[in-house]
């Protein structure tokens, strides 16, 4: 062990009580940033998984409007990126002067997709009943229980038994859609509006967590800087004596920087472990599953705490270098 390292170790050991506030501040900052960072990166994956189980996020149709052959439908259902598939019939309809899109499906087979739908009313029970999308119902003024005429010259009447808002999708669906189009020569349209909504939720959540982490780090830097400044004030005679015996500026600078770095690394390691445990507990309460391992968010808190400690030590180092040996020793 070098003389400088030995001096730093002994200095910290002798002044453990004085350095404790700085160590606690750095530990809290590292723990908060580690936990928040782990949550911010992992919650997006968990939310996408939850949304993916909730409902449909893409519609496949034949090229040029043709029906998809049964063999291609079977191949699509076997694709690893497809968790569930539901055959539907999409046609253009009219309701008076208004044009609309009609989707025919097997209501019983659609139950797994409908788990995330918000239906005001009930699901259709027969061919003469239908669900209306919430935007369409609002635009045309349709109400629950209302009979509406659709088709050429209003030749077919259906009863609106429910108004529906469908579930969520995932941002990664575009890549899966492109792969399916290339492999099966069909047209796959992601539900982009829903994917964008999911992205906005995740980005806002990450922004909130980043703001909280930055505020905690700033408070930790202020607390650490104050503690190190107080340490210099309490060691004026010691520093003055070292300077009078010929200690160079570089040696004094290195000593205080090493002390700060040691505090930062200790606080970072403890905080990273505490943050990992905290994030694990929060994830299990939110999603019922554990936190996905992340080496990045295990190392970032340690690096952040070390960086905060070094940056916070700058005012203390400047004050130590500015001490005049004759003046300080005379005051003592």
NUDREN-793514 format. One record per atom (N, C-alpha, C): atom name; x, y, z. Coordinates in steps of 0.02 Angstrom, whole numbers, always signed. Layout:
N
 name      x      y      z
   CA      X      Y      Z
...
end
This chain:
332
 name      x      y      z
    N    +43    -60     +0
   CA     +0     +0     +0
    C    +44    +62     +0
    N    +29   +110    -45
   CA    +70   +170    -50
    C    +58   +214    +11
    N   +106   +261    +21
   CA   +101   +307    +78
    C    +37   +349    +73
    N    +21   +372    +12
   CA    -39   +413     +3
    C   -102   +374    +20
    N   -106   +311     -1
   CA   -165   +271    +14
    C   -171   +258    +88
    N   -114   +244   +120
   CA   -113   +232   +192
    C   -135   +294   +230
    N   -113   +352   +207
   CA   -131   +415   +239
    C   -206   +428   +233
    N   -233   +414   +174
   CA   -305   +424   +163
    C   -345   +376   +207
    N   -325   +313   +210
   CA   -361   +264   +251
    C   -361   +284   +325
    N   -303   +305   +349
   CA   -300   +326   +419
    C   -339   +390   +432
    N   -338   +436   +383
   CA   -375   +498   +391
    C   -450   +485   +396
    N   -475   +441   +353
   CA   -547   +425   +354
    C   -565   +388   +418
    N   -521   +342   +439
   CA   -535   +304   +500
    C   -538   +350   +561
    N   -492   +399   +565
   CA   -492   +445   +623
    C   -552   +492   +622
    N   -577   +507   +563
   CA   -631   +557   +558
    C   -695   +525   +532
    N   -707   +462   +550
   CA   -766   +426   +525
    C   -830   +463   +542
    N   -834   +489   +603
   CA   -894   +525   +623
    C   -905   +588   +583
    N   -851   +623   +566
   CA   -858   +685   +527
    C   -878   +671   +455
    N   -853   +614   +428
   CA   -868   +597   +359
    C   -936   +561   +351
    N   -966   +541   +406
   CA  -1028   +502   +402
    C  -1084   +538   +364
    N  -1096   +604   +374
   CA  -1149   +637   +335
    C  -1137   +633   +260
    N  -1074   +641   +239
   CA  -1059   +637   +168
    C  -1071   +566   +142
    N  -1050   +516   +181
   CA  -1061   +446   +160
    C  -1135   +430   +154
    N  -1175   +454   +202
   CA  -1247   +442   +199
    C  -1278   +476   +138
    N  -1257   +539   +125
   CA  -1284   +575    +67
    C  -1269   +538     +2
    N  -1207   +515     -6
   CA  -1187   +480    -67
    C  -1223   +413    -72
    N  -1232   +379    -16
   CA  -1267   +315    -17
    C  -1339   +324    -38
    N  -1372   +375    -11
   CA  -1442   +388    -29
    C  -1448   +405   -104
    N  -1402   +448   -127
   CA  -1404   +467   -198
    C  -1393   +406   -243
    N  -1343   +365   -227
   CA  -1330   +306   -268
    C  -1389   +258   -266
    N  -1418   +248   -206
   CA  -1475   +203   -201
    C  -1535   +228   -239
    N  -1549   +293   -234
   CA  -1607   +321   -269
    C  -1598   +318   -345
    N  -1539   +337   -369
   CA  -1527   +336   -441
    C  -1527   +264   -467
    N  -1497   +218   -429
   CA  -1497   +148   -451
    C  -1567   +120   -454
    N  -1608   +133   -403
   CA  -1676   +107   -403
    C  -1718   +139   -457
    N  -1714   +205   -462
   CA  -1755   +240   -513
    C  -1733   +221   -583
    N  -1668   +216   -594
   CA  -1644   +197   -660
    C  -1664   +127   -679
    N  -1659    +80   -632
   CA  -1681    +12   -645
    C  -1755     +9   -661
    N  -1795    +48   -623
   CA  -1867    +49   -636
    C  -1883    +80   -703
    N  -1848   +136   -719
   CA  -1862   +170   -782
    C  -1848   +125   -842
    N  -1793    +86   -839
   CA  -1776    +43   -895
    C  -1819    -20   -897
    N  -1838    -45   -838
   CA  -1874   -108   -835
    C  -1949   -100   -842
    N  -1976    -43   -818
   CA  -2048    -33   -821
    C  -2072    -31   -894
    N  -2032     -2   -939
   CA  -2051     -1  -1009
    C  -2061    -72  -1036
    N  -2014   -117  -1020
   CA  -2021   -186  -1042
    C  -2081   -219  -1011
    N  -2092   -207   -946
   CA  -2149   -238   -912
    C  -2216   -211   -940
    N  -2218   -146   -952
   CA  -2279   -116   -979
    C  -2294   -144  -1048
    N  -2242   -151  -1089
   CA  -2254   -178  -1156
    C  -2279   -250  -1152
    N  -2252   -288  -1104
   CA  -2276   -356  -1095
    C  -2349   -358  -1074
    N  -2367   -312  -1027
   CA  -2436   -309  -1004
    C  -2482   -288  -1062
    N  -2462   -237  -1100
   CA  -2504   -214  -1155
    C  -2510   -269  -1209
    N  -2456   -306  -1219
   CA  -2457   -357  -1271
    C  -2507   -411  -1254
    N  -2514   -427  -1190
   CA  -2563   -477  -1170
    C  -2633   -449  -1173
    N  -2640   -383  -1175
   CA  -2706   -353  -1169
    C  -2749   -356  -1230
    N  -2722   -351  -1290
   CA  -2765   -349  -1348
    C  -2727   -347  -1413
    N  -2764   -342  -1466
   CA  -2733   -342  -1533
    C  -2694   -278  -1544
    N  -2639   -283  -1581
   CA  -2600   -223  -1596
    C  -2580   -219  -1670
    N  -2610   -261  -1712
   CA  -2597   -258  -1784
    C  -2653   -293  -1821
    N  -2665   -272  -1882
   CA  -2716   -303  -1925
    C  -2682   -324  -1989
    N  -2690   -388  -2008
   CA  -2661   -415  -2070
    C  -2716   -424  -2121
    N  -2701   -408  -2183
   CA  -2750   -416  -2237
    C  -2713   -436  -2301
    N  -2749   -465  -2348
   CA  -2719   -486  -2410
    C  -2699   -428  -2454
    N  -2652   -441  -2499
   CA  -2630   -389  -2546
    C  -2688   -372  -2593
    N  -2694   -309  -2610
   CA  -2746   -284  -2655
    C  -2816   -298  -2629
    N  -2822   -305  -2563
   CA  -2889   -315  -2534
    C  -2915   -386  -2537
    N  -2876   -433  -2564
   CA  -2899   -502  -2568
    C  -2896   -535  -2500
    N  -2938   -587  -2493
   CA  -2938   -624  -2430
    C  -2872   -662  -2422
    N  -2850   -670  -2360
   CA  -2789   -707  -2346
    C  -2804   -781  -2352
    N  -2767   -818  -2391
   CA  -2778   -891  -2397
    C  -2771   -926  -2329
    N  -2808   -980  -2321
   CA  -2807  -1016  -2257
    C  -2737  -1040  -2239
    N  -2697  -1061  -2288
   CA  -2630  -1085  -2274
    C  -2586  -1030  -2245
    N  -2594   -969  -2271
   CA  -2554   -913  -2245
    C  -2578   -894  -2175
    N  -2643   -898  -2163
   CA  -2669   -884  -2096
    C  -2639   -933  -2046
    N  -2636   -997  -2064
   CA  -2607  -1047  -2020
    C  -2533  -1034  -2009
    N  -2497  -1015  -2062
   CA  -2425   -999  -2055
    C  -2415   -938  -2010
    N  -2459   -889  -2016
   CA  -2453   -829  -1974
    C  -2464   -845  -1901
    N  -2509   -890  -1887
   CA  -2523   -908  -1817
    C  -2464   -945  -1786
    N  -2422   -976  -1828
   CA  -2363  -1012  -1802
    C  -2302   -966  -1795
    N  -2306   -905  -1819
   CA  -2250   -859  -1814
    C  -2234   -844  -1741
    N  -2168   -843  -1722
   CA  -2151   -831  -1652
    C  -2172   -762  -1626
    N  -2179   -713  -1671
   CA  -2199   -646  -1648
    C  -2273   -639  -1639
    N  -2313   -690  -1657
   CA  -2385   -687  -1651
    C  -2407   -728  -1591
    N  -2434   -695  -1541
   CA  -2456   -730  -1481
    C  -2527   -757  -1489
    N  -2570   -717  -1520
   CA  -2639   -738  -1532
    C  -2661   -710  -1599
    N  -2704   -747  -1634
   CA  -2729   -724  -1698
    C  -2805   -736  -1701
    N  -2840   -689  -1730
   CA  -2913   -694  -1735
    C  -2934   -676  -1807
    N  -2960   -723  -1845
   CA  -2984   -707  -1912
    C  -3042   -657  -1909
    N  -3040   -606  -1951
   CA  -3093   -556  -1954
    C  -3108   -540  -2027
    N  -3164   -509  -2039
   CA  -3183   -487  -2106
    C  -3194   -412  -2104
    N  -3152   -375  -2139
   CA  -3155   -302  -2140
    C  -3187   -279  -2205
    N  -3241   -240  -2201
   CA  -3275   -215  -2261
    C  -3291   -141  -2251
    N  -3303   -107  -2306
   CA  -3325    -37  -2304
    C  -3401    -36  -2305
    N  -3430     +1  -2260
   CA  -3503     +6  -2255
    C  -3524    +79  -2258
    N  -3588    +90  -2260
   CA  -3615   +158  -2258
    C  -3673   +159  -2209
    N  -3680   +215  -2175
   CA  -3737   +226  -2131
    C  -3766   +294  -2150
    N  -3815   +294  -2193
   CA  -3840   +357  -2221
    C  -3786   +389  -2262
    N  -3771   +453  -2251
   CA  -3719   +486  -2290
    C  -3648   +472  -2265
    N  -3642   +433  -2212
   CA  -3576   +423  -2181
    C  -3546   +356  -2203
    N  -3480   +358  -2216
   CA  -3443   +297  -2232
    C  -3408   +273  -2169
    N  -3406   +208  -2160
   CA  -3374   +180  -2101
    C  -3345   +111  -2118
    N  -3304    +86  -2073
   CA  -3272    +21  -2081
    C  -3307    -29  -2035
    N  -3327    -85  -2063
   CA  -3362   -138  -2025
    C  -3314   -196  -2016
    N  -3310   -221  -1955
   CA  -3267   -278  -1939
    C  -3312   -334  -1912
    N  -3313   -391  -1949
   CA  -3352   -449  -1927
    C  -3305   -499  -1896
    N  -3323   -526  -1837
   CA  -3281   -574  -1803
    C  -3323   -621  -1761
    N  -3290   -675  -1739
   CA  -3321   -723  -1694
    C  -3315   -695  -1623
    N  -3371   -675  -1594
   CA  -3369   -642  -1529
    C  -3339   -687  -1475
    N  -3356   -751  -1477
   CA  -3329   -797  -1426
    C  -3254   -804  -1433
    N  -3230   -810  -1496
   CA  -3157   -817  -1507
    C  -3120   -753  -1489
    N  -3156   -696  -1489
   CA  -3125   -632  -1475
    C  -3119   -617  -1400
    N  -3144   -661  -1357
   CA  -3143   -649  -1285
    C  -3072   -634  -1259
    N  -3020   -673  -1279
   CA  -2953   -657  -1254
    C  -2929   -588  -1273
    N  -2949   -563  -1333
   CA  -2930   -496  -1354
    C  -2970   -443  -1316
    N  -3032   -460  -1299
   CA  -3077   -411  -1268
    C  -3064   -400  -1195
    N  -3015   -437  -1167
   CA  -3002   -430  -1095
    C  -2980   -360  -1076
    N  -2949   -324  -1124
   CA  -2926   -256  -1110
    C  -2973   -203  -1139
    N  -3026   -224  -1172
   CA  -3073   -176  -1200
    C  -3116   -146  -1145
    N  -3133    -84  -1154
   CA  -3179    -51  -1108
    C  -3246    -45  -1144
    N  -3293    -89  -1127
   CA  -3358    -92  -1161
    C  -3411    -62  -1117
    N  -3442     -9  -1143
   CA  -3500    +20  -1109
    C  -3562    -13  -1138
    N  -3595    -54  -1099
   CA  -3650    -95  -1125
    C  -3631   -168  -1118
    N  -3639   -207  -1173
   CA  -3622   -277  -1172
    C  -3596   -299  -1240
    N  -3567   -359  -1241
   CA  -3544   -387  -1304
    C  -3603   -412  -1345
    N  -3598   -411  -1412
   CA  -3653   -435  -1454
    C  -3667   -509  -1442
    N  -3731   -528  -1447
   CA  -3751   -598  -1437
    C  -3778   -629  -1501
    N  -3786   -590  -1554
   CA  -3813   -618  -1616
    C  -3795   -575  -1676
    N  -3817   -598  -1735
   CA  -3798   -564  -1797
    C  -3829   -495  -1803
    N  -3883   -482  -1769
   CA  -3916   -416  -1774
    C  -3891   -366  -1724
    N  -3839   -382  -1687
   CA  -3811   -337  -1637
    C  -3740   -318  -1654
    N  -3717   -259  -1630
   CA  -3650   -236  -1648
    C  -3622   -191  -1593
    N  -3556   -187  -1592
   CA  -3521   -137  -1551
    C  -3503    -78  -1596
    N  -3503    -18  -1567
   CA  -3481    +42  -1603
    C  -3420    +70  -1568
    N  -3369    +89  -1606
   CA  -3312   +122  -1576
    C  -3332   +187  -1544
    N  -3298   +205  -1490
   CA  -3319   +264  -1452
    C  -3317   +327  -1495
    N  -3267   +334  -1539
   CA  -3263   +394  -1581
    C  -3318   +395  -1633
    N  -3332   +336  -1663
   CA  -3386   +333  -1712
    C  -3453   +349  -1680
    N  -3466   +319  -1622
   CA  -3530   +332  -1587
    C  -3537   +405  -1570
    N  -3482   +436  -1548
   CA  -3485   +507  -1531
    C  -3497   +550  -1593
    N  -3464   +532  -1648
   CA  -3471   +572  -1710
    C  -3541   +567  -1740
    N  -3570   +508  -1738
   CA  -3636   +499  -1769
    C  -3693   +504  -1719
    N  -3677   +513  -1655
   CA  -3730   +521  -1605
    C  -3766   +458  -1588
    N  -3735   +400  -1598
   CA  -3767   +337  -1583
    C  -3768   +325  -1508
    N  -3824   +295  -1484
   CA  -3833   +279  -1414
    C  -3842   +204  -1404
    N  -3832   +182  -1343
   CA  -3844   +112  -1328
    C  -3917    +94  -1340
    N  -3929    +36  -1372
   CA  -3996    +14  -1386
    C  -4026    +43  -1449
    N  -3991    +87  -1483
   CA  -4017   +119  -1544
    C  -4010    +71  -1603
    N  -4062    +68  -1645
   CA  -4059    +31  -1708
    C  -4034    +78  -1763
    N  -3985    +56  -1800
   CA  -3957    +97  -1853
    C  -3961    +58  -1919
    N  -3971    +95  -1973
   CA  -3976    +66  -2040
    C  -3908    +70  -2073
    N  -3883    +15  -2098
   CA  -3819    +13  -2131
    C  -3827    -23  -2198
    N  -3776    -17  -2239
   CA  -3777    -50  -2304
    C  -3811     -8  -2357
    N  -3812    -34  -2418
   CA  -3843     +4  -2474
    C  -3916    +20  -2459
    N  -3932    +83  -2464
   CA  -4001   +108  -2453
    C  -4027    +89  -2384
    N  -3981    +79  -2336
   CA  -4003    +63  -2268
    C  -4040     -2  -2264
    N  -4021    -51  -2307
   CA  -4059   -113  -2311
    C  -4049   -160  -2252
    N  -4001   -147  -2208
   CA  -3989   -191  -2151
    C  -3988   -150  -2087
    N  -4022   -177  -2036
   CA  -4025   -141  -1973
    C  -3991   -182  -1919
    N  -3951   -146  -1879
   CA  -3918   -179  -1822
    C  -3930   -136  -1760
    N  -3927   -168  -1703
   CA  -3937   -133  -1639
    C  -3869   -124  -1605
    N  -3856    -63  -1583
   CA  -3794    -47  -1547
    C  -3803    -68  -1475
    N  -3769   -122  -1455
   CA  -3776   -148  -1387
    C  -3716   -130  -1343
    N  -3665   -100  -1372
   CA  -3607    -80  -1333
    C  -3565    -29  -1370
    N  -3532    +14  -1332
   CA  -3484    +62  -1359
    C  -3416    +43  -1330
    N  -3366    +35  -1375
   CA  -3304     +3  -1355
    C  -3244    +49  -1365
    N  -3198    +45  -1317
   CA  -3131    +73  -1325
    C  -3083    +14  -1320
    N  -3043     +2  -1372
   CA  -3001    -58  -1374
    C  -2938    -48  -1333
    N  -2899   -103  -1327
   CA  -2841   -104  -1283
    C  -2779    -74  -1314
    N  -2722    -90  -1284
   CA  -2659    -59  -1301
    C  -2616   -104  -1345
    N  -2566    -75  -1376
   CA  -2519   -113  -1417
    C  -2448   -102  -1391
    N  -2397   -115  -1432
   CA  -2328   -105  -1411
    C  -2288    -75  -1468
    N  -2238    -36  -1450
   CA  -2199     -1  -1500
    C  -2161    -48  -1546
    N  -2140   -106  -1521
   CA  -2100   -153  -1561
    C  -2142   -188  -1614
    N  -2208   -177  -1615
   CA  -2250   -212  -1663
    C  -2231   -196  -1735
    N  -2204   -137  -1748
   CA  -2185   -119  -1816
    C  -2133   -167  -1845
    N  -2084   -186  -1804
   CA  -2033   -233  -1828
    C  -2063   -301  -1844
    N  -2107   -325  -1800
   CA  -2139   -389  -1812
    C  -2184   -386  -1874
    N  -2218   -329  -1884
   CA  -2261   -322  -1942
    C  -2220   -325  -2007
    N  -2163   -291  -2008
   CA  -2120   -292  -2067
    C  -2096   -363  -2082
    N  -2078   -400  -2030
   CA  -2054   -468  -2040
    C  -2109   -512  -2069
    N  -2170   -505  -2043
   CA  -2226   -544  -2069
    C  -2241   -528  -2141
    N  -2237   -464  -2158
   CA  -2251   -445  -2228
    C  -2201   -476  -2275
    N  -2137   -475  -2255
   CA  -2086   -505  -2299
    C  -2093   -580  -2304
    N  -2109   -612  -2248
   CA  -2111   -686  -2248
    C  -2173   -714  -2280
    N  -2230   -681  -2272
   CA  -2294   -710  -2293
    C  -2328   -673  -2349
    N  -2299   -617  -2370
   CA  -2327   -577  -2425
    C  -2400   -558  -2410
    N  -2409   -528  -2352
   CA  -2473   -500  -2334
    C  -2461   -429  -2310
    N  -2514   -392  -2303
   CA  -2509   -323  -2278
    C  -2525   -324  -2204
    N  -2480   -298  -2162
   CA  -2490   -296  -2090
    C  -2486   -223  -2067
    N  -2541   -198  -2041
   CA  -2545   -128  -2019
    C  -2543   -124  -1943
    N  -2489    -98  -1913
   CA  -2488    -88  -1840
    C  -2539    -37  -1819
    N  -2564    -44  -1758
   CA  -2609     +6  -1730
    C  -2565    +60  -1700
    N  -2543   +107  -1742
   CA  -2491   +154  -1722
    C  -2514   +203  -1669
    N  -2577   +223  -1672
   CA  -2600   +272  -1622
    C  -2594   +244  -1552
    N  -2608   +180  -1544
   CA  -2603   +149  -1477
    C  -2530   +142  -1457
    N  -2487   +122  -1505
   CA  -2416   +116  -1490
    C  -2387   +183  -1470
    N  -2407   +236  -1504
   CA  -2382   +303  -1486
    C  -2405   +323  -1416
    N  -2467   +304  -1399
   CA  -2492   +319  -1332
    C  -2450   +284  -1279
    N  -2435   +221  -1292
   CA  -2392   +184  -1245
    C  -2324   +218  -1238
    N  -2295   +239  -1295
   CA  -2229   +271  -1293
    C  -2230   +335  -1252
    N  -2284   +373  -1258
   CA  -2289   +435  -1220
    C  -2293   +421  -1145
    N  -2329   +369  -1126
   CA  -2335   +351  -1055
    C  -2266   +333  -1027
    N  -2230   +290  -1064
   CA  -2164   +268  -1040
    C  -2116   +327  -1037
    N  -2115   +370  -1088
   CA  -2069   +427  -1089
    C  -2084   +475  -1032
    N  -2147   +487  -1018
   CA  -2164   +532   -963
    C  -2143   +502   -896
    N  -2153   +437   -889
   CA  -2132   +404   -828
    C  -2057   +408   -819
    N  -2020   +395   -873
   CA  -1947   +400   -869
    C  -1924   +471   -854
    N  -1958   +520   -883
   CA  -1940   +590   -869
    C  -1951   +608   -796
    N  -2006   +584   -768
   CA  -2020   +597   -697
    C  -1967   +565   -653
    N  -1950   +502   -667
   CA  -1899   +468   -626
    C  -1831   +501   -634
    N  -1815   +524   -695
   CA  -1751   +559   -705
    C  -1748   +624   -666
    N  -1804   +661   -664
   CA  -1806   +723   -626
    C  -1797   +711   -551
    N  -1828   +658   -526
   CA  -1821   +641   -454
    C  -1748   +622   -440
    N  -1719   +581   -484
   CA  -1650   +560   -474
    C  -1602   +619   -475
    N  -1613   +667   -521
   CA  -1570   +725   -526
    C  -1575   +768   -463
    N  -1636   +776   -437
   CA  -1645   +815   -376
    C  -1609   +783   -316
    N  -1615   +717   -310
   CA  -1581   +682   -255
    C  -1505   +689   -262
    N  -1479   +682   -323
   CA  -1407   +688   -335
    C  -1382   +758   -317
    N  -1421   +810   -335
   CA  -1401   +878   -319
    C  -1398   +889   -243
    N  -1448   +864   -208
   CA  -1448   +872   -135
    C  -1389   +834   -104
    N  -1373   +775   -132
   CA  -1316   +737   -106
    C  -1251   +775   -118
    N  -1244   +807   -176
   CA  -1183   +845   -191
    C  -1176   +903   -142
    N  -1231   +937   -127
   CA  -1228   +993    -80
    C  -1208   +969    -10
    N  -1238   +913    +12
   CA  -1221   +887    +77
    C  -1150   +863    +82
    N  -1125   +831    +29
   CA  -1056   +807    +29
    C  -1007   +865    +29
    N  -1021   +915    -12
   CA   -977   +974    -16
    C   -973  +1010    +50
    N  -1030  +1017    +84
   CA  -1030  +1050   +150
    C   -989  +1011   +201
    N   -996   +945   +200
   CA   -958   +904   +247
    C   -883   +909   +235
    N   -862   +908   +172
   CA   -791   +911   +156
    C   -762   +980   +172
    N   -802  +1033   +161
   CA   -779  +1100   +179
    C   -769  +1105   +255
    N   -815  +1077   +292
   CA   -808  +1077   +365
    C   -746  +1038   +387
    N   -732   +984   +351
   CA   -672   +944   +367
    C   -608   +985   +357
    N   -606  +1025   +304
   CA   -547  +1067   +292
    C   -540  +1119   +347
    N   -596  +1149   +368
   CA   -593  +1200   +420
    C   -567  +1171   +486
    N   -585  +1107   +499
   CA   -562  +1076   +561
    C   -489  +1053   +557
    N   -462  +1052   +497
   CA   -393  +1026   +489
    C   -345  +1081   +465
    N   -362  +1143   +478
   CA   -319  +1198   +454
    C   -248  +1191   +481
    N   -240  +1177   +546
   CA   -173  +1172   +576
    C   -134  +1114   +545
    N   -167  +1058   +535
   CA   -134  +1000   +506
    C   -110  +1016   +435
    N   -153  +1048   +395
   CA   -134  +1065   +326
    C    -78  +1116   +326
    N    -83  +1166   +370
   CA    -31  +1218   +374
    C    +36  +1187   +394
    N    +35  +1139   +440
   CA    +97  +1106   +462
    C   +128  +1067   +404
    N    +87  +1032   +366
   CA   +112   +994   +309
    C   +145  +1041   +258
    N   +112  +1098   +246
   CA   +139  +1146   +197
    C   +205  +1175   +222
    N   +210  +1189   +287
   CA   +272  +1218   +314
    C   +329  +1169   +312
    N   +314  +1103   +310
   CA   +365  +1051   +305
    C   +382  +1034   +233
    N   +350  +1070   +185
   CA   +368  +1061   +115
    C   +320  +1020    +73
    N   +261  +1006    +99
   CA   +212   +968    +59
    C   +192  +1009     -3
    N   +194   +978    -60
   CA   +176  +1012   -123
    C   +100  +1016   -131
    N    +79  +1062   -175
   CA     +8  +1070   -189
    C    -23  +1006   -217
    N    +15   +973   -261
   CA    -11   +912   -292
    C    -25   +857   -241
    N    +18   +853   -190
   CA     +8   +801   -138
    C    -55   +815    -97
    N    -65   +879    -80
   CA   -125   +897    -41
    C   -188   +886    -83
    N   -184   +906   -147
   CA   -241   +896   -192
    C   -258   +822   -198
    N   -206   +780   -209
   CA   -217   +708   -216
    C   -247   +678   -153
    N   -225   +702    -96
   CA   -250   +675    -32
    C   -324   +687    -25
    N   -346   +748    -36
   CA   -417   +763    -28
    C   -459   +729    -83
    N   -431   +725   -144
   CA   -467   +692   -199
    C   -476   +618   -184
    N   -423   +586   -156
   CA   -428   +515   -139
    C   -477   +503    -82
    N   -479   +549    -34
   CA   -528   +542    +20
    C   -599   +545     -8
    N   -610   +594    -52
   CA   -677   +601    -82
    C   -694   +540   -124
    N   -645   +515   -163
   CA   -657   +457   -206
    C   -674   +396   -164
    N   -637   +387   -108
   CA   -651   +329    -65
    C   -722   +333    -36
    N   -742   +393    -14
   CA   -810   +401    +11
    C   -861   +387    -43
    N   -847   +412   -105
   CA   -894   +401   -160
    C   -901   +328   -178
    N   -845   +292   -181
   CA   -849   +221   -198
    C   -885   +181   -144
    N   -870   +197    -81
   CA   -904   +161    -27
    C   -979   +175    -28
    N   -998   +239    -34
   CA  -1069   +256    -38
    C  -1102   +227   -100
    N  -1065   +226   -156
   CA  -1094   +199   -218
    C  -1107   +124   -214
    N  -1061    +87   -186
   CA  -1071    +14   -180
    C  -1129     -2   -134
    N  -1131    +31    -76
   CA  -1186    +19    -29
    C  -1253    +41    -60
    N  -1253   +101    -92
   CA  -1314   +126   -121
    C  -1339    +83   -179
    N  -1292    +59   -221
   CA  -1312    +16   -277
    C  -1347    -47   -253
    N  -1320    -77   -200
   CA  -1351   -137   -172
    C  -1420   -121   -143
    N  -1425    -65   -106
   CA  -1489    -46    -77
    C  -1540    -29   -132
    N  -1517     +6   -184
   CA  -1562    +23   -239
    C  -1587    -38   -276
    N  -1544    -87   -285
   CA  -1565   -149   -318
    C  -1620   -184   -279
    N  -1611   -188   -213
   CA  -1662   -220   -171
    C  -1727   -180   -173
    N  -1722   -114   -169
   CA  -1783    -72   -170
    C  -1820    -80   -236
    N  -1784    -79   -292
   CA  -1816    -87   -357
    C  -1849   -155   -363
    N  -1817   -206   -336
   CA  -1845   -274   -337
    C  -1912   -276   -301
    N  -1915   -245   -241
   CA  -1977   -244   -202
    C  -2031   -207   -239
    N  -2015   -148   -268
   CA  -2065   -109   -304
    C  -2091   -147   -365
    N  -2046   -178   -403
   CA  -2066   -216   -462
    C  -2114   -273   -444
    N  -2099   -308   -390
   CA  -2142   -363   -370
    C  -2211   -339   -349
    N  -2213   -280   -319
   CA  -2278   -253   -299
    C  -2317   -229   -359
    N  -2283   -201   -409
   CA  -2316   -175   -468
    C  -2338   -230   -516
    N  -2292   -277   -531
   CA  -2304   -326   -583
    C  -2306   -398   -559
    N  -2289   -410   -496
   CA  -2290   -478   -471
    C  -2231   -521   -494
    N  -2181   -490   -526
   CA  -2122   -526   -548
    C  -2060   -486   -527
    N  -2002   -520   -528
   CA  -1941   -488   -506
    C  -1912   -440   -557
    N  -1863   -401   -535
   CA  -1828   -353   -578
    C  -1782   -390   -626
    N  -1781   -369   -689
   CA  -1735   -397   -737
    C  -1664   -374   -722
    N  -1615   -419   -719
   CA  -1546   -399   -702
    C  -1519   -348   -752
    N  -1482   -300   -727
   CA  -1453   -248   -770
    C  -1384   -229   -742
    N  -1331   -250   -777
   CA  -1263   -232   -756
    C  -1254   -156   -759
    N  -1283   -124   -810
   CA  -1276    -52   -819
    C  -1300    -15   -757
    N  -1360    -32   -733
   CA  -1387     +5   -675
    C  -1360    -21   -609
    N  -1314    -69   -611
   CA  -1275    -87   -552
    C  -1211    -47   -548
    N  -1184    -27   -606
   CA  -1121    +11   -608
    C  -1132    +86   -607
    N  -1187   +110   -637
   CA  -1199   +182   -641
    C  -1202   +215   -572
    N  -1238   +187   -522
   CA  -1239   +219   -456
    C  -1170   +227   -425
    N  -1126   +176   -435
   CA  -1058   +181   -407
    C  -1020   +237   -441
    N  -1024   +239   -508
   CA   -989   +292   -545
    C  -1017   +360   -528
    N  -1083   +365   -520
   CA  -1114   +429   -504
    C  -1092   +453   -435
    N  -1092   +409   -386
   CA  -1071   +429   -318
    C   -998   +451   -317
    N   -955   +415   -353
   CA   -885   +435   -356
    C   -877   +502   -390
    N   -914   +513   -444
   CA   -911   +578   -479
    C   -937   +635   -437
    N   -993   +623   -402
   CA  -1021   +674   -357
    C   -971   +692   -302
    N   -939   +641   -273
   CA   -891   +654   -219
    C   -832   +695   -244
    N   -805   +678   -302
   CA   -749   +715   -329
    C   -768   +787   -346
    N   -827   +795   -378
   CA   -850   +863   -395
    C   -863   +904   -332
    N   -892   +873   -281
   CA   -908   +909   -219
    C   -846   +927   -179
    N   -791   +891   -192
   CA   -730   +905   -154
    C   -692   +966   -181
    N   -711   +991   -240
   CA   -674  +1046   -271
    C   -671  +1108   -226
    N   -727  +1132   -196
   CA   -722  +1190   -152
    C   -677  +1177    -91
    N   -681  +1116    -64
   CA   -639  +1099     -6
    C   -565  +1099    -25
    N   -549  +1072    -84
   CA   -480  +1070   -107
    C   -454  +1141   -118
    N   -494  +1184   -147
   CA   -473  +1254   -158
    C   -459  +1288    -92
    N   -502  +1276    -43
   CA   -490  +1308    +23
    C   -427  +1281    +55
    N   -415  +1215    +48
   CA   -355  +1186    +78
    C   -292  +1213    +46
    N   -293  +1221    -21
   CA   -234  +1248    -56
    C   -222  +1321    -40
    N   -276  +1357    -21
   CA   -269  +1429     -7
    C   -245  +1443    +64
    N   -239  +1393   +106
   CA   -217  +1403   +175
    C   -144  +1426   +176
    N   -131  +1482   +212
   CA    -63  +1507   +221
    C    -35  +1478   +286
    N    +21  +1440   +282
   CA    +47  +1408   +343
    C    +61  +1456   +400
    N    +93  +1513   +387
   CA   +112  +1559   +441
    C    +49  +1586   +475
    N     +0  +1607   +435
   CA    -61  +1635   +463
    C   -100  +1584   +503
    N   -106  +1523   +475
   CA   -145  +1471   +510
    C   -111  +1450   +575
    N    -45  +1441   +575
   CA    -11  +1419   +635
    C    -10  +1474   +688
    N     -7  +1538   +667
   CA     -9  +1593   +714
    C    -77  +1597   +749
    N   -130  +1584   +710
   CA   -198  +1584   +739
    C   -207  +1529   +790
    N   -174  +1472   +777
   CA   -178  +1417   +825
    C   -141  +1435   +889
end
